[in-house]
Amino acid sequence: MVEGIELVDGGFVDWTQKLLGNKKERLLISGTGIDLQFITGMLDKII
């Protein structure tokens, strides 16, 4: 969290279990909001 804004999110999803019909299937996803980094000026601080 930067300046009260979450830039990264992720977690386990169950749609692969449903798609494959396999309860043991696990998928961990993650992502970052590059657009929010532009809006908040974070990229200027990093580069």
C-alpha positions, 0 to 999 in steps of 0.5 A: 500500500502506497499513500493509502492506495493498493497497487498489488493484489492476488490470491487463489482462484477456484475457476480452474477447479470448476473448469477442469472438474478437479478439486485438487487444482490450485491457481495463484494469481497476482497483478499490479496496477501500473495505471495507478502507479502513473496516476500517483507518480510512483514511477517517477520516484522509482526511476 
